[in-house]
Amino acid sequence: MLQSVPTLRRLGASATIILIGLGLTSCSESSDVSSASESTTRTVDTAYGDIEVPSDPQRVVAVSYDTPWQLAAVGVEPVAMQDYSAYASEFTAEQQELMENVSTVGAFFELNIEAVMAAEPDLIVGDVLEIDEATWVELSKIAPTAIYEGAYRGDWRAIGAGVADSVGRAGAFQESAETYESELARLQSEYAEVLERPWAAIGAGDVEGGFSVLYPGGSVGALYFDDLGASFAPGIPEEEDGEKGWMYISPELTQPVLGKAEIIVGGARPDGEFVDSLQLTTSTPLFQELPAARSGDVYSVYSTVTDYGTALAWLDAVEETVLEPLARD
């Protein structure tokens, strides 16, 4: 029997953080922008050097895929962001509401410079995955442009910290980080025995019935194995060179790769159901014969994390969907 993530019911630390972010308050943190009365600009360190940005920006345009949610997490509503309509099912109801109320500046890797200009920004923010130096130069002709880079693709901590700093909300970012670390410590203590069992995290594959295994170095694998501290199941091959954070596995290798995993977690949509490709994979006879599948220990968890607010929501989902049920067994 496959388990899916239920609707989150608890209002705890994570809900508070999410509400702060999605409330999109217009108030500035006095601790972060206390110098605003003394200077109209401040200097921030970005991937393309030191940039002078407004001390209290009012019209922020997000030009990268995760940037709007990183802004929302610290209480800043962008005046324009990417067009996510092609991926609407991947986003939560709260994110979709923000998408509906904000103008767009092109789709993923299809930035519309004219649309950015039309939004009349006083600050532009993004990450180097989509904004190379040549594009940064063009955007900087419109408004101060703060672009950030992480250690790997989707490094929301490093990029999110830069985004928060650029809009004067470093304090809010740090508070969320401390809350997240506190929740992590609690889960690691309360569910130590569950986390010591062999886990596998899987994502979509490249062929029908296949899947990918996720490694600690990738953005989702890091959540389970680096942050939460789950034990990596034996039998999963070592990650190949390139540090992608995942590896495609063909269907016939399902048993050799996942046969020793007692707990398997897979990518879900916001409603908690497996993404389409994993629905197909987990229903195949090869997958159903796995020990974890026979014992009902295959779980779908929405694991799209772009900031500490969504990271806390992920922790809630993991606890409700995986940790609590297994601890009761």
N, C-alpha and C positions, 0 to 999 in steps of 0.2 A: 504494500500500500504506500503510495507516495504522499508525502506531507506537503501542504502549501501554507504560506504565511497568512495568518488571519489579519483582519483589520486591526490596526493598533488601537488598544483601548486605554492603555495607561497614560496618564498625564504626569510625567515626571520630569527629570532634568532635561531629557532630550526634547520633550514637547515644548518646554520653555524656550530652549535655544531655537527650535524651529519657528515658533511663533514670533520670537524676536526678529528673526531673519525675514520671515514672510510678512510680518506686519509692516515692513518697509517704512520705518519711522524716518522722518525728515530731520530729526534732531541730531546735532553733532555731539560727539563725546568731548566734554570739556577737557579731559586729560590728554586727548590726542590732538586737539586743535586749539589748545589754549593760546597758542601764539598767533592766532588769526587776527586778533585785534592789533598786533604789532606789525604783521607782515601779511600781504595778500597771497604770498606764495611760500612754498617750502620745497626742499630738495629731497628727492627719493632716489634710491639706488635701483636701477633696472637692468635688464639684460643688455641694453644698448647704452649703458652709462648713466650718469647722474642727470636727472630731469627735474626742471622746475615745474611744480604742479600747483594748482590753487589750494590754498589752505583749507577751504571749505567748498569743494566743487558742488555745483547745483545741477549740472547737466552732463551726466556721465554716459558715454556710449560704450557698450561692451562689444568687442569685435572678435571674440573667440568663443568656442562652443560651451565651455564651462563657466566663463566669466560672469554671466548674469546671475547664476546661482551663488557664486562666491561673493558677489556684491550684495545680493539679497540676504545672505547669511549674516552680514554685519549691518543690515538695516538700510541699505542704499538701493533705491529703485532706479535702474538705468532708464534713460529716455529713449534708447534704441538698442536693439540687439539682433542676433541672427534670426532668420526665419526657420523655425523648427517644425513646420507643418508636416513635412515628410516623415517626421519621427515622433509624431504626437503621442502615439501609444507608449512610448518609452518614458513619458514624464508623468509625474503625479498630478492630481487635480489642482493643487496649489500652484505648481509650476505652470500648468496650462492656463490658469487664470492670469498669471503674470504675462504669459506669451500673448494672450488675447488683447491686453491693454497697452502694449508697447509697440512702437513702429519697428520695422525691420531694416537691416542693412545688408541683405544677401544671405545666402545659405552657407553651409560648411564648405570652406575653401573656395567660396565664390563671393568674396567681399565686394560690395558695391560702394566705391569711394564717394560717388555723388550722393548716395543715401546717407552716408556718414556726415557729409558736409551739410546736407539739408536738415539734419537733426540739431545743428548748431551747438555742438558740445563745447564745454569748457575743459573737459578731460576725456581722453580715450584710453581704455585699458584692454589688455589681451595677453596671450602667451605666444611664445616663439614658434610653437607647432604650426600655427597658421599665419603668423605675422613675421615675415623675414625682414631683414634690415632694409631692403629696398622699399617694401610696403610701409615700414615704420617711417621712413623718410617722407613718403607721400602723406601719410596720416599726420605727421608732425607739422605739416604746412597748414593743417586745419585747426589743430589744438594740441596742447601738450599730450604726448602719448607715452604711457607707461606700459612696457611689455616685459613679461616675466618668464623665467625658465626654471624648470625643476630638474631633478636628477634623472627622471624618466618621464615618458609620456603619461599624462594623467597624474603627475605628482601634485595633488591638490594642496598638500600642506605648504610646500614652498611657494607655489604660484598663488595660492589663496592668501598667504601671509603678505606677499607683495601687493596684491590687489587691495587688501584691507589697508595696508600702509598708505597706498596711493590716494585713498579717499579719507584718510585721517581716522581710520577705525581699527588701528592695531590693538587697542585695548579690548575691544569687543572680540576680536579674533583670539586673543590670548585667554580671555575668560572662557570661551568655548573650548579651547584646547585643554584647559585645566579640567573642565567638566568631563570631557571625553576621557582623559587619562584616569580620572577618578572612577568613572563607570567601568573602564577596562579593568582596572585593578579589582573592582568588586566582582566582576564576572570571573576573572581568573581565579579568585579565591573561592567563590561559591561553587564553581563548576570545574574545579581542578581535575577531578576524576574523569569527567566527560571529555575534557580537552586532552587528556593523556591517551585516549583511544585513537587509533589511526584514522585520519580524515583524508578525504580527497575533495577538491573543489573543481567543478567542471563548467565549461562554457560551450558555445556553439562549435560545431565541427565544420569541416570543409567538404564533406560528402554526406549523403543521406545515411542516417544511422550512426554516423561518427560523432565525435565530440572533441573538445580540447581539454587538456589538464592545465590547471592554473598553478603557477609557481609563486613562491614568496616575493620574488623580485617584481612581479607585475602588480598593477594597481588593485585588482580584486584579490589576487592571491595574497598580497601583503596584508589585507584586512584580516584574513583568517589565520595566516601562519606567522606573520610578524607581529601584528597588533594583538589579536586575541590569543595567540600562542598555541593554537591547535597543533597536534602532532601530525607530521606528514606521513602518509601511509607508505609502507614499503611496497615495492613492485612498480611504482611510478618511475619512469626513466628519468635520469638526470637531465636537467635543462640543457638544450643545445646552445652553442655559442650564438651570440647576438643579443642575449638578454631581453627577449621579447616579453617574457613573463608568462608564456603559454606555449603549448605544443599540440598540434593536431594529432589525433589518434584515429586510426581506421577501425571500422566496426569489428573486424575479426580479432582485434587486440583488446577488446573490452575486458575479457576475463583476466588475461595476464596483467593488465595495467591496474584494474580496479578491484580485482578479486580479494585483496587483503585489506581493503578499506572498509572499516566497520561503519563509518559515517560518510555519506556523500552529500555535498551541497551543490546546487546548480543555480544558474542565473534565472531570474524570474522577471516578469513584467510588474508594473506597480500594483496590479491586482493580486499578486502573489502566485499566479500560475506560471509554470515554466514558459520560457520563450518558445516559439513554435518549433524550432529545430530540436530543442531538448525534449519537448513533448513527444516528438517522433522517436528520438533516440531512447528515452527511458521506457518506451512501450515495446521495444523490440525484444524478442525472446532472449537474445544474448545478454541484454541488460537485465531483464527480469530474473535471470538465473544467478545474478550476483548475490552473494550473501547479504549485502546491505539492502538490496531490493527485497529479498525474501523476508527479511526481518522488519521491513517497513522503515528503514533508516536512510531513505533518500528524501532530501528536503529541497524545496524551491524557496529561495530567499532573494528579494530585490536588493541588489548590491551595488547600485549606481551611486557612488559617493563622489561628491565634488567639493565638499567643505565640511566643517565640523558639525553643522546642523544635520546634514544628511548622513554623516557618519554616526551620529547618535541615534538617528532613526534606524540605521542598519543594526546597531547594537540591540535596540529594542526588538527588532524582528528576529535576530539570531537567538536572543534569549527566549522569546515566546515560542518560536517555531522549532528550535533545535534543543537548546540547553535545558530548559525546564522539563519538557517531556522525557528526555533521556535521563535526567537526574531522578525523576520519579520512578523509572523502571527498575 
